[in-house]
Amino acid sequence: MKGKKKRLTGWIVALIWLLLWSLAAAWMGKPLLLPGPIDTLHALVKIGATSAFWRSVGLSVFRVMSGYLAAVVLGSLLAFACHFIPLLDDFLSPLRTMIRTTPVTSFIILVLLWLSNENTPVFIAFLMVLPIIWTHVQDALANTDSQLLEMSYCYRFSKTARLMHLYIPSVLSHFASACATGLGFAWKSGIAAEVIAKPMFSIGKNLQDAKVYLETPQLFAWTLMVILLSLVLEKGLKLALVRIKKQEGRRRKA
Amino acid sequence: MILFENVTAGYEGHTIFRNMNLQFPDNPCIALMGPSGFGKTTLLRLLAGLMAPESGKITGNEGKISFLFQEDRLLPWETALKNVALCSDEQTAYHLLKQMEIEDVHQYPGEMSGGMQRRVAIARALAFGGELLLMDEPFKGLDEGLKKRVADVIKQHAPRIVMTTHDVQEAAFMDANILHLDSLAE
């Protein structure tokens, strides 16, 4: 009942915003500057009917997800390595801070000097997600329950047992939230990199072309596609992480 | 025989024992008694090697030592069976849990009562084995009837025991020699 009410509220809110958008577009009366929802939907249907559209969408998702997954794996490994080897942490800490604080556009321009247009969005998505996963997992490791750690030493757990039954379960919920946060960053930075690098068959290139040729309804349609894809990917990730959440819920029960 | 010779120990500048000399009675089970804050847990930690004395020598605590902490310290994401099996094999773990009257060994600690969690922690300490079992307030949260039955299982599995308690009855359940710490602490 509560969920149904919340869903209904969500639909009403969305309709209100659509109405406000329509009113703003009608008031302005210039679809080149602000197309309304109908114009945008029309443009989306038009570009959606082409094979190039789906190819662009597929390749953009592939690029972003490649960078994202690489960052999830390497970020986790670096977190564990830096936790257990303090010297490595000292050595890599400035690099992590530098990646985290440098504006994404600086990186995109710089990376374009080294990598191809195709690979730049992959690397940018990777670079933006890496410190998020790395920091979250390393912080979680540092906060591992000291009493449980002492117990594991006292009962002479093997290194593998300590890793599998203590460290990894301890960081799982932090890892899950870092993955969720990272996905949004990967998507936004990856598309931004595509806009600048303009690889063939990409959402970013289409966004840029729509802007250059003043095809504002198409620009809105591609942006709408970016938002929809982001929501779909987030939903997919949530489903993948549901097991972790369930386990977390069970252990926190009582 | 466990012997403390001129042992000084404490935490971060706070000395709990200064030049303490202590000889444990030659009994399979010793119960350390004394008011809270008199260093019973510290003494167990020194015996287990979980903390080192600032000076002095401890002998008679060589070999494998099992420690039942005052807190249960169970892994919340593992079942009761897995918690115990991490210190032995699954069959021994199952047997010990059954002896501890744990009906469903596949429950998670969060799904168990405090008393059940305590019994799982005791089963784990017994599963680890060793020449010496150190127990810090082992019967915390158990009702009187259970205390006696659990004490019988502990005695059956552990050759030598040093425990802390506030309750003479608990020491009696374990057939323990009582050692009062009141005169040892600073």
Interface residues (C-beta under 8 A of the other chain):
Chain A: Q147 L148 E150 M151 C154 Y155 R156 F157 A161 H165 L166 P169 Q247 R250 R251 R252 K253 A254
Chain B: A48 L50 S66 F67 F69 E71 R73 L75 P76 W77 E78 K82 L86 C87 Y108 P109 G110 E111 M112 R124 F128
